[in-house]
Amino acid sequence: MPGVYIKTYGCQMNERDSDQVSKMLTERGYAMVSKESDADVILLNTCSVRDMAEQKAIGKMGMIRKLRQNKPHLVLGYLGCMAQARGESLLKTSPHVDLVVGTQKFHRVADYVGELLQARMHSLIDDERRPIVDTDEEPGSQSTIRDQDLSHQQVTAFVSIMQGCNMHCAFCIVPQTRGAERARPIDDIVTEVRSLVERGVKEVTLLGQIVNLYGRHEFSKVDGKCPFVQLLEAVCAVDGMERVRFTSPHPIGYRDDLIDAFTRLPNLVEHVHLPLQSGSDRILKIMRRGYTAEKFLSLVKRIRAARPGMAITTDVIVGFPGETDEDFEMTRALCEEVSFDNAFVFRYSPRQNTPAATMDEQVPEEVKEHRNQELLEVVNRHCSDKLQSLVGKSVEILCEGPSRHNPNRLTGRTRTNKIVIFEGSPRHVGSVFPVNITHASGFTLYGDPVLHLD
Protein backbone atom coordinates (compact mmCIF):
# COMPACT_ATOMS: atom_id res chain seq x y z
CA MET A 1 0.00 0.00 0.00
CA PRO A 2 1.31 3.53 -0.75
CA GLY A 3 2.78 5.43 2.18
CA VAL A 4 1.78 9.02 2.97
CA TYR A 5 3.75 11.56 5.01
CA ILE A 6 2.01 14.78 6.13
CA LYS A 7 3.81 17.70 7.75
CA THR A 8 1.68 20.44 9.30
CA TYR A 9 2.64 24.06 9.83
CA GLY A 10 0.70 26.62 11.86
CA CYS A 11 -2.39 26.53 14.04
CA GLN A 12 -4.60 23.87 15.61
CA MET A 13 -7.06 24.23 12.75
CA ASN A 14 -4.32 23.14 10.35
CA GLU A 15 -3.65 20.16 12.60
CA ARG A 16 -7.34 19.29 12.49
CA ASP A 17 -7.40 19.61 8.69
CA SER A 18 -4.37 17.32 8.40
CA ASP A 19 -6.08 14.78 10.63
CA GLN A 20 -9.09 14.80 8.32
CA VAL A 21 -6.90 14.24 5.25
CA SER A 22 -5.09 11.42 7.06
CA LYS A 23 -8.37 9.69 7.90
CA MET A 24 -9.67 9.92 4.34
CA LEU A 25 -6.44 8.50 2.95
CA THR A 26 -6.24 5.61 5.43
CA GLU A 27 -9.85 4.71 4.65
CA ARG A 28 -8.73 4.24 1.05
CA GLY A 29 -5.92 1.91 1.97
CA TYR A 30 -2.98 4.30 2.29
CA ALA A 31 -0.54 3.90 5.18
CA MET A 32 0.52 6.97 7.16
CA VAL A 33 4.29 6.91 7.66
CA SER A 34 6.54 8.83 10.05
CA LYS A 35 9.52 9.28 7.72
CA GLU A 36 9.62 11.14 4.41
CA SER A 37 11.92 8.49 2.92
CA ASP A 38 9.21 5.83 3.41
CA ALA A 39 6.54 7.83 1.61
CA ASP A 40 5.06 7.63 -1.87
CA VAL A 41 3.09 10.81 -1.18
CA ILE A 42 4.37 13.83 0.77
CA LEU A 43 1.94 16.62 1.65
CA LEU A 44 2.81 19.89 3.39
CA ASN A 45 -0.18 21.54 5.07
CA THR A 46 0.87 25.17 5.07
CA CYS A 47 0.39 28.41 7.01
CA SER A 48 0.32 31.98 5.69
CA VAL A 49 0.01 33.98 8.89
CA ARG A 50 3.70 34.95 8.74
CA ASP A 51 6.23 34.98 5.94
CA MET A 52 8.59 32.71 7.89
CA ALA A 53 6.00 29.91 7.88
CA GLU A 54 5.68 30.13 4.11
CA GLN A 55 9.43 30.17 3.58
CA LYS A 56 9.85 27.11 5.82
CA ALA A 57 7.33 25.16 3.76
CA ILE A 58 8.87 26.21 0.44
CA GLY A 59 12.36 25.37 1.70
CA LYS A 60 11.18 22.00 2.98
CA MET A 61 9.62 21.16 -0.36
CA GLY A 62 12.87 22.06 -2.09
CA MET A 63 14.73 19.52 0.04
CA ILE A 64 12.09 16.82 -0.33
CA ARG A 65 12.25 16.85 -4.12
CA LYS A 66 15.62 15.07 -3.90
CA LEU A 67 13.75 11.92 -2.84
CA ARG A 68 12.52 11.62 -6.42
CA GLN A 69 15.97 10.36 -7.42
CA ASN A 70 15.02 6.96 -5.98
CA LYS A 71 11.23 7.31 -6.29
CA PRO A 72 10.28 8.85 -9.63
CA HIS A 73 6.59 8.23 -8.88
CA LEU A 74 6.70 10.32 -5.66
CA VAL A 75 3.74 12.72 -5.38
CA LEU A 76 4.43 16.09 -3.74
CA GLY A 77 1.75 18.53 -2.66
CA TYR A 78 0.98 21.78 -0.88
CA LEU A 79 -2.25 22.03 1.12
CA GLY A 80 -3.89 24.75 3.17
CA CYS A 81 -3.46 28.47 3.62
CA MET A 82 -0.35 29.15 1.53
CA ALA A 83 -1.77 26.97 -1.22
CA GLN A 84 -4.98 29.02 -1.08
CA ALA A 85 -3.19 32.37 -1.08
CA ARG A 86 -0.64 31.63 -3.79
CA GLY A 87 -2.48 29.07 -5.88
CA GLU A 88 -0.99 28.27 -9.28
CA SER A 89 1.91 30.68 -8.70
CA LEU A 90 3.40 28.02 -6.38
CA LEU A 91 4.17 25.97 -9.47
CA LYS A 92 6.69 28.65 -10.45
CA THR A 93 8.27 28.66 -6.99
CA SER A 94 8.16 24.85 -6.75
CA PRO A 95 7.90 23.51 -10.33
CA HIS A 96 8.32 19.93 -9.09
CA VAL A 97 5.05 20.03 -7.10
CA ASP A 98 2.12 17.90 -8.29
CA LEU A 99 -0.72 19.13 -6.10
CA VAL A 100 -1.90 22.50 -4.75
CA VAL A 101 -5.13 22.29 -2.71
CA GLY A 102 -6.74 25.22 -0.90
CA THR A 103 -8.55 25.45 2.43
CA GLN A 104 -12.02 24.59 1.15
CA LYS A 105 -10.96 21.44 -0.67
CA PHE A 106 -9.31 19.21 1.94
CA HIS A 107 -12.05 16.63 1.34
CA ARG A 108 -10.88 16.34 -2.30
CA VAL A 109 -7.26 15.48 -1.45
CA ALA A 110 -7.72 11.71 -1.39
CA ASP A 111 -9.29 11.79 -4.87
CA TYR A 112 -6.48 13.93 -6.27
CA VAL A 113 -3.75 11.80 -4.68
CA GLY A 114 -5.29 8.70 -6.24
CA GLU A 115 -5.38 10.31 -9.67
CA LEU A 116 -1.79 11.47 -9.43
CA LEU A 117 -0.39 8.17 -8.17
CA GLN A 118 -2.15 6.27 -10.91
CA ALA A 119 -0.77 8.65 -13.52
CA ARG A 120 2.75 8.43 -12.06
CA MET A 121 2.74 4.65 -12.10
CA HIS A 122 2.02 4.72 -15.83
CA SER A 123 4.26 7.62 -16.78
CA LEU A 124 7.43 8.47 -14.88
CA ILE A 125 8.73 11.12 -17.27
CA ASP A 126 9.04 14.50 -15.54
CA ASP A 127 7.73 16.58 -18.42
CA GLU A 128 4.54 14.53 -18.54
CA ARG A 129 3.58 15.45 -14.99
CA ARG A 130 0.32 17.37 -14.95
CA PRO A 131 -0.14 19.19 -11.64
CA ILE A 132 -3.57 19.57 -10.05
CA VAL A 133 -4.45 22.99 -8.62
CA ASP A 134 -7.77 23.46 -6.79
CA THR A 135 -8.28 26.61 -4.73
CA ASP A 136 -11.90 27.27 -5.71
CA GLU A 137 -14.53 28.10 -3.13
CA GLU A 138 -16.99 25.35 -2.26
CA PRO A 139 -20.30 25.98 -0.47
CA GLY A 140 -20.69 23.79 2.60
CA SER A 141 -16.99 23.06 2.96
CA GLN A 142 -17.21 23.90 6.68
CA SER A 143 -19.12 20.65 7.20
CA THR A 144 -16.56 18.41 5.52
CA ILE A 145 -14.09 18.48 8.44
CA ARG A 146 -15.99 16.19 10.78
CA ASP A 147 -14.45 12.71 10.98
CA GLN A 148 -11.40 11.95 13.10
CA ASP A 149 -8.78 9.22 13.02
CA LEU A 150 -7.87 9.00 16.70
CA SER A 151 -4.56 7.59 17.84
CA HIS A 152 -4.36 4.84 20.46
CA GLN A 153 -5.63 6.04 23.85
CA GLN A 154 -6.16 9.61 22.58
CA VAL A 155 -8.18 11.48 25.20
CA THR A 156 -8.22 15.00 23.76
CA ALA A 157 -9.42 16.17 20.34
CA PHE A 158 -9.97 19.26 18.24
CA VAL A 159 -13.43 19.87 16.80
CA SER A 160 -13.76 22.31 13.91
CA ILE A 161 -17.01 24.26 14.31
CA MET A 162 -16.64 26.87 11.56
CA GLN A 163 -14.43 28.20 8.80
CA GLY A 164 -13.51 31.67 7.66
CA CYS A 165 -13.38 35.16 9.15
CA ASN A 166 -15.15 38.46 8.46
CA MET A 167 -13.07 40.70 10.72
CA HIS A 168 -10.45 41.89 8.18
CA CYS A 169 -7.83 43.07 10.68
CA ALA A 170 -5.26 45.17 8.84
CA PHE A 171 -2.42 42.69 9.38
CA CYS A 172 -4.23 39.42 8.70
CA ILE A 173 -4.45 37.29 5.58
CA VAL A 174 -6.89 34.73 7.04
CA PRO A 175 -10.05 36.16 5.37
CA GLN A 176 -8.27 35.60 2.05
CA THR A 177 -7.05 32.10 2.85
CA ARG A 178 -10.09 30.80 4.73
CA GLY A 179 -12.91 32.82 3.20
CA ALA A 180 -15.99 34.28 4.87
CA GLU A 181 -17.47 32.95 8.13
CA ARG A 182 -19.35 29.68 7.70
CA ALA A 183 -20.66 27.68 10.65
CA ARG A 184 -21.58 24.01 11.07
CA PRO A 185 -24.98 23.24 12.63
CA ILE A 186 -24.97 22.62 16.38
CA ASP A 187 -26.50 19.14 15.99
CA ASP A 188 -23.69 18.05 13.64
CA ILE A 189 -21.04 19.24 16.07
CA VAL A 190 -22.70 17.53 19.03
CA THR A 191 -22.94 14.28 17.05
CA GLU A 192 -19.20 14.44 16.41
CA VAL A 193 -18.48 15.15 20.08
CA ARG A 194 -20.63 12.19 21.18
CA SER A 195 -18.72 9.96 18.78
CA LEU A 196 -15.42 11.18 20.24
CA VAL A 197 -16.58 10.46 23.79
CA GLU A 198 -17.63 6.94 22.78
CA ARG A 199 -14.02 6.42 21.58
CA GLY A 200 -12.50 7.59 24.86
CA VAL A 201 -12.06 11.34 24.40
CA LYS A 202 -12.50 13.30 27.64
CA GLU A 203 -11.65 16.84 26.43
CA VAL A 204 -12.46 18.75 23.25
CA THR A 205 -11.21 22.08 21.96
CA LEU A 206 -13.69 23.85 19.69
CA LEU A 207 -11.88 25.49 16.77
CA GLY A 208 -12.71 28.51 14.65
CA GLN A 209 -10.97 31.51 13.16
CA ILE A 210 -13.05 33.74 15.46
CA VAL A 211 -14.57 30.94 17.43
CA ASN A 212 -16.75 33.00 19.79
CA LEU A 213 -18.52 34.64 16.83
CA TYR A 214 -19.73 31.21 15.71
CA GLY A 215 -23.00 31.16 13.81
CA ARG A 216 -23.80 34.85 14.25
CA HIS A 217 -25.02 35.16 10.64
CA GLU A 218 -26.65 31.73 10.26
CA PHE A 219 -28.38 31.07 13.57
CA SER A 220 -30.62 33.06 15.92
CA LYS A 221 -30.28 33.90 19.58
CA VAL A 222 -32.31 31.75 21.98
CA ASP A 223 -33.31 33.13 25.37
CA GLY A 224 -30.79 35.91 24.90
CA LYS A 225 -27.93 33.45 24.24
CA CYS A 226 -25.80 33.75 21.11
CA PRO A 227 -25.23 30.65 18.94
CA PHE A 228 -21.79 30.07 20.44
CA VAL A 229 -23.16 29.90 23.99
CA GLN A 230 -25.91 27.57 22.77
CA LEU A 231 -23.20 25.35 21.30
CA LEU A 232 -21.15 25.41 24.51
CA GLU A 233 -24.20 24.34 26.52
CA ALA A 234 -24.93 21.49 24.12
CA VAL A 235 -21.34 20.21 24.09
CA CYS A 236 -20.96 20.51 27.86
CA ALA A 237 -24.16 18.47 28.24
CA VAL A 238 -22.71 15.45 26.41
CA ASP A 239 -22.36 12.58 28.90
CA GLY A 240 -18.71 11.77 29.57
CA MET A 241 -17.32 15.08 28.32
CA GLU A 242 -15.04 16.14 31.16
CA ARG A 243 -13.59 19.36 29.75
CA VAL A 244 -14.40 21.87 27.01
CA ARG A 245 -12.04 24.52 25.61
CA PHE A 246 -12.20 26.86 22.63
CA THR A 247 -9.80 28.83 20.44
CA SER A 248 -9.15 31.27 18.88
CA PRO A 249 -11.57 34.00 19.94
CA HIS A 250 -11.74 37.79 19.58
CA PRO A 251 -12.30 40.19 22.50
CA ILE A 252 -15.44 41.61 20.88
CA GLY A 253 -17.00 38.12 21.02
CA TYR A 254 -16.90 37.98 24.83
CA ARG A 255 -20.42 39.27 25.47
CA ASP A 256 -22.31 38.99 28.75
CA ASP A 257 -23.87 35.63 27.85
CA LEU A 258 -20.47 34.07 27.16
CA ILE A 259 -18.92 35.42 30.35
CA ASP A 260 -21.97 34.15 32.25
CA ALA A 261 -21.42 30.68 30.75
CA PHE A 262 -18.27 30.37 32.84
CA THR A 263 -20.38 30.72 35.98
CA ARG A 264 -22.84 28.01 34.88
CA LEU A 265 -20.92 25.33 32.98
CA PRO A 266 -18.51 23.46 35.27
CA ASN A 267 -16.81 21.52 32.45
CA LEU A 268 -16.00 24.75 30.60
CA VAL A 269 -12.41 25.07 31.81
CA GLU A 270 -10.75 28.01 33.59
CA HIS A 271 -8.75 29.16 30.61
CA VAL A 272 -9.49 31.78 27.97
CA HIS A 273 -7.33 32.98 25.14
CA LEU A 274 -7.76 36.73 24.76
CA PRO A 275 -5.70 38.18 21.86
CA LEU A 276 -4.46 41.66 22.74
CA GLN A 277 -2.22 42.43 19.72
CA SER A 278 -1.30 45.89 21.08
CA GLY A 279 -1.72 47.98 24.21
CA SER A 280 -1.78 51.25 22.25
CA ASP A 281 -5.20 52.62 21.30
CA ARG A 282 -3.67 54.31 18.27
CA ILE A 283 -2.20 51.07 16.97
CA LEU A 284 -5.34 49.08 17.81
CA LYS A 285 -7.36 51.50 15.68
CA ILE A 286 -4.97 51.18 12.75
CA MET A 287 -5.08 47.40 13.18
CA ARG A 288 -8.92 47.56 12.98
CA ARG A 289 -9.31 45.60 16.20
CA GLY A 290 -12.51 47.25 17.42
CA TYR A 291 -11.59 47.81 21.08
CA THR A 292 -9.37 50.00 23.23
CA ALA A 293 -6.84 49.09 25.91
CA GLU A 294 -9.31 50.24 28.57
CA LYS A 295 -12.06 48.00 27.19
CA PHE A 296 -9.61 45.10 27.07
CA LEU A 297 -8.66 45.60 30.73
CA SER A 298 -12.32 45.83 31.71
CA LEU A 299 -13.00 42.55 29.91
CA VAL A 300 -10.11 40.85 31.72
CA LYS A 301 -11.58 41.91 35.07
CA ARG A 302 -15.06 40.65 34.16
CA ILE A 303 -13.73 37.27 33.00
CA ARG A 304 -11.65 36.81 36.14
CA ALA A 305 -14.61 37.75 38.31
CA ALA A 306 -16.77 35.13 36.58
CA ARG A 307 -14.54 32.20 37.53
CA PRO A 308 -11.92 32.12 40.31
CA GLY A 309 -8.48 30.96 39.18
CA MET A 310 -9.05 31.87 35.53
CA ALA A 311 -5.94 31.63 33.36
CA ILE A 312 -5.66 34.15 30.53
CA THR A 313 -3.29 33.82 27.59
CA THR A 314 -2.86 36.19 24.67
CA ASP A 315 -1.30 37.08 21.32
CA VAL A 316 0.77 40.24 20.81
CA ILE A 317 2.27 41.75 17.66
CA VAL A 318 5.34 43.96 18.04
CA GLY A 319 6.66 46.21 15.31
CA PHE A 320 3.35 46.90 13.58
CA PRO A 321 3.77 49.70 10.99
CA GLY A 322 4.01 53.05 12.74
CA GLU A 323 4.53 51.56 16.23
CA THR A 324 6.64 54.02 18.21
CA ASP A 325 8.61 53.42 21.39
CA GLU A 326 5.72 55.01 23.26
CA ASP A 327 3.20 52.65 21.63
CA PHE A 328 5.36 49.67 22.54
CA GLU A 329 5.73 50.88 26.11
CA MET A 330 1.92 50.93 26.39
CA THR A 331 1.86 47.30 25.27
CA ARG A 332 4.58 46.33 27.72
CA ALA A 333 2.83 48.14 30.58
CA LEU A 334 -0.51 46.51 29.81
CA CYS A 335 1.11 43.06 29.78
CA GLU A 336 2.63 43.83 33.18
CA GLU A 337 -0.76 44.93 34.51
CA VAL A 338 -2.75 41.95 33.20
CA SER A 339 -0.07 39.39 34.13
CA PHE A 340 -0.94 36.85 31.44
CA ASP A 341 -0.37 33.17 32.12
CA ASN A 342 1.40 32.96 28.78
CA ALA A 343 1.59 34.82 25.49
CA PHE A 344 2.54 34.28 21.88
CA VAL A 345 4.64 37.29 20.89
CA PHE A 346 5.11 37.83 17.16
CA ARG A 347 7.17 40.28 15.15
CA TYR A 348 4.95 41.90 12.55
CA SER A 349 5.30 40.20 9.17
CA PRO A 350 3.84 41.88 6.04
CA ARG A 351 1.31 39.68 4.25
CA GLN A 352 0.42 40.21 0.63
CA ASN A 353 -2.81 42.07 -0.15
CA THR A 354 -3.35 43.23 3.43
CA PRO A 355 -3.65 46.94 4.29
CA ALA A 356 -0.73 46.87 6.72
CA ALA A 357 1.69 45.57 4.10
CA THR A 358 1.69 48.88 2.22
CA MET A 359 1.47 51.23 5.20
CA ASP A 360 4.13 53.87 5.71
CA GLU A 361 6.56 53.70 8.63
CA GLN A 362 7.40 50.00 8.42
CA VAL A 363 9.44 49.20 11.54
CA PRO A 364 13.04 47.99 11.01
CA GLU A 365 13.65 44.31 11.74
CA GLU A 366 16.24 45.05 14.43
CA VAL A 367 13.70 47.19 16.30
CA LYS A 368 11.09 44.43 16.03
CA GLU A 369 13.56 41.91 17.41
CA HIS A 370 14.50 44.14 20.35
CA ARG A 371 10.86 44.72 21.27
CA ASN A 372 10.10 41.03 20.82
CA GLN A 373 12.82 40.04 23.29
CA GLU A 374 11.85 42.74 25.79
CA LEU A 375 8.21 41.68 25.79
CA LEU A 376 9.10 37.99 26.01
CA GLU A 377 11.07 38.77 29.17
CA VAL A 378 7.93 40.28 30.70
CA VAL A 379 5.70 37.41 29.60
CA ASN A 380 8.10 34.68 30.70
CA ARG A 381 8.57 36.30 34.11
CA HIS A 382 4.83 36.34 34.77
CA CYS A 383 4.47 32.79 33.45
CA SER A 384 7.26 31.58 35.75
CA ASP A 385 5.72 33.35 38.74
CA LYS A 386 2.36 31.68 38.13
CA LEU A 387 3.93 28.25 37.83
CA GLN A 388 6.01 28.76 40.97
CA SER A 389 2.86 29.78 42.85
CA LEU A 390 1.49 26.27 42.24
CA VAL A 391 4.47 24.49 43.85
CA GLY A 392 3.28 22.74 47.00
CA LYS A 393 -0.34 22.80 45.86
CA SER A 394 -2.64 20.13 44.48
CA VAL A 395 -3.99 20.57 40.93
CA GLU A 396 -6.45 18.49 38.92
CA ILE A 397 -5.02 17.01 35.72
CA LEU A 398 -6.33 14.97 32.82
CA CYS A 399 -3.71 12.32 32.05
CA GLU A 400 -3.04 12.44 28.29
CA GLY A 401 -0.36 9.78 27.95
CA PRO A 402 3.43 9.40 27.95
CA SER A 403 5.57 12.53 28.07
CA ARG A 404 7.01 13.49 24.67
CA HIS A 405 10.50 13.88 26.11
CA ASN A 406 10.45 10.97 28.56
CA PRO A 407 8.12 8.08 27.65
CA ASN A 408 8.71 6.56 31.10
CA ARG A 409 6.71 9.41 32.62
CA LEU A 410 3.15 10.55 32.07
CA THR A 411 1.90 13.98 31.09
CA GLY A 412 -1.34 15.78 31.71
CA ARG A 413 -2.81 19.25 31.68
CA THR A 414 -4.49 21.28 34.35
CA ARG A 415 -7.83 22.90 33.69
CA THR A 416 -5.84 26.12 33.19
CA ASN A 417 -3.88 24.41 30.38
CA LYS A 418 -0.57 23.99 32.19
CA ILE A 419 1.54 20.91 31.47
CA VAL A 420 2.30 18.55 34.37
CA ILE A 421 4.83 15.67 34.24
CA PHE A 422 4.59 12.85 36.82
CA GLU A 423 5.22 9.16 37.50
CA GLY A 424 2.35 6.80 36.81
CA SER A 425 0.99 3.77 34.98
CA PRO A 426 -0.26 3.68 31.34
CA ARG A 427 -3.61 2.44 32.57
CA HIS A 428 -4.27 5.87 34.05
CA VAL A 429 -4.31 7.57 30.65
CA GLY A 430 -7.68 9.28 30.32
CA SER A 431 -8.22 9.59 34.07
CA VAL A 432 -8.78 12.84 35.94
CA PHE A 433 -7.09 13.08 39.32
CA PRO A 434 -5.15 15.47 41.58
CA VAL A 435 -1.38 15.86 41.49
CA ASN A 436 0.79 17.55 44.13
CA ILE A 437 3.17 19.96 42.40
CA THR A 438 6.74 19.52 43.64
CA HIS A 439 8.60 21.93 41.38
CA ALA A 440 8.44 23.96 38.16
CA SER A 441 10.95 24.30 35.36
CA GLY A 442 10.60 26.38 32.21
CA PHE A 443 6.96 26.14 31.15
CA THR A 444 6.35 22.78 32.84
CA LEU A 445 5.14 21.62 36.24
CA TYR A 446 6.32 18.41 37.91
CA GLY A 447 4.47 16.51 40.59
CA ASP A 448 3.37 13.36 42.38
CA PRO A 449 -0.16 11.97 42.12
CA VAL A 450 -2.15 12.44 45.29
CA LEU A 451 -3.73 9.03 44.76
CA HIS A 452 -1.54 5.94 44.74
CA LEU A 453 -1.29 4.89 41.09
CA ASP A 454 -0.23 1.23 40.82
Secondary structure, DSSP 8 states (H G I E B T S, - for coil): --EEEEEE-SSHHHHHHHHHHHHHHHHTT-EE-SSGGG-SEEEEEE--SSHHHHHHHHHHHHHHGGGGGT-TT-EEEEEEHHHHHHGGGHHHH-TT--EEE-TT-GGGHHHHHHHHHHHHHH---GGG---EEE----TTGGGS-------TT--EEEEE-EE------TT--HHHHH-S-EE--HHHHHHHHHHHHHTT--EEEEE-TTGGGTTTTTS--BTTB-HHHHHHHHHHTSTT--EEEEE---GGG--HHHHHHHHH-TTB-SEEE---B-S-HHHHHHHT-S--HHHHHHHHHHHHHHSTT-EEEEEEEES-TT--HHHHHHHHHHHHHHT-SEEEEEE----TTSGGGG-SS---HHHHHHHHHHHHHHHHHHHHHHHHTTTTSEEEEEEEEE-SS-TTSEEEEETT--EEEE---GGGTT-EEEEEEEEEETTEEEEEESS---
